[in-house]
Amino acid sequence: MPLRRSARCGALSSKACPVLNLELSWPEAAVTASSLAVVAVALRAADRPRLAGTAVFIQESALVVGLFALWQLAGSFSVMGTGGALARAQWIWHAERQAHLPSEASLQRLLLAHPLLVQFFNLYYAGLHFPVLIGCMIWLFARHRDHYRRLRTTLVAFTGISLLIQLVPVAPPRLLPSAGMVDTAVRYGQSVYATHTGFDADQLSAMPSVHVGWALLVALAIIGAAASRWRWLSLLYPAFTTLAVVVTANHFWLDGIVAALVLAVVLLAQQAARYLMSRRPDYVLLPRIGVSRPGLLLSYLYRADPRRVAEARLVQLDPLEEYDE
């Protein structure tokens, strides 16, 4: 991980201090995803049952890291140029005031008197969201495989839709002069973009906030999969993430609200798709049967009852499915 030295280490010191950048760049993420994909293909080619589970896990890891690389890369592209980014940010700021939402600038001013807390929020924004998402995915893969499959689809759909929206550039509040907000990461030398203020294209993907969307997805996954009554505390994670992205002047309130709406649309679409599939007269849910690999399913069914081969072809087999003996 690259190590940056900040211009100051808190409000009371002029000495430089090391700051870790915890986030992979898109080339690093792309290389990591490609390497994982190659390893997964090699393990599958070995055709050894003991390696099948490891191959699937590495394959899923490549998918998630590759999605992160795409998100990082897409931030540097836009379909409308950067000229209107400030105007759109100004419109969002005005719309929030018309809707009587709390002022992001007022909230930030309350915390600027506490440099260590602000620096913590800078690090939180820069590097915590992706490791937490990865940790949640690993936990679901290992302990709640059925929940993992749904979350994987939700994650891909939400991130994909968000990337499409972000092709229309919108400046964050730290780049909007009329907002009167401070770029806290630049102030303390913790910026993931640069050590100076600027107006680069990769900083204009504020709408919607993928940070907030991923945090909501993690909370919903924990609530849906865990059995403990303490699982509801996971809702503090998206709330805290929203606070972090606003205090650091990286997002407006509406950026997080739109992210929540996009996630809600994805979840409703998944629910509708499951309902429609269950209503199909030719859709057959095959029972769990004693086979060691999904590839043996058709031959097993044929030996048991040749008429069921026609039913089996209607079902999309998932390589993550576990078959009980």
Number of C-alpha atoms within 10 A of each C-alpha: 10 10 10 18 16 21 18 17 20 20 13 8 10 11 11 15 15 14 18 15 17 18 20 18 16 20 13 14 22 21 15 17 24 16 13 22 20 14 17 22 14 12 21 18 11 11 10 10 13 9 13 17 15 15 22 18 17 20 20 21 20 24 18 21 23 21 20 20 21 18 18 19 17 17 19 16 18 19 10 11 12 18 10 14 23 20 13 17 24 20 12 20 21 13 13 17 12 9 8 9 12 11 15 22 18 12 14 21 14 10 14 17 11 12 16 15 12 21 22 12 22 26 21 17 26 21 16 15 20 20 12 15 18 15 12 19 24 17 15 21 20 11 13 16 18 14 16 21 16 13 21 16 13 19 19 15 18 22 21 15 15 22 22 12 16 24 19 20 28 29 28 25 27 23 23 18 11 10 18 16 22 21 20 22 27 20 19 24 24 24 22 20 14 13 17 11 14 11 12 12 17 18 18 25 28 25 27 26 24 24 22 27 28 23 25 24 22 25 21 17 21 22 18 13 17 14 9 9 8 10 16 14 11 17 17 13 17 22 13 15 23 24 20 23 23 26 29 27 25 26 28 27 20 18 25 25 17 18 24 22 13 19 24 16 14 19 18 12 13 16 12 12 12 11 11 10 13 13 10 9 7 11 13 15 11 13 7 11 13 12 14 13 13 14 11 11 16 17 12 15 18 14 11 11 10 13 11 15 17 12 16 18 11 13 13 7 13 9 12 16 13 15 13 9 8
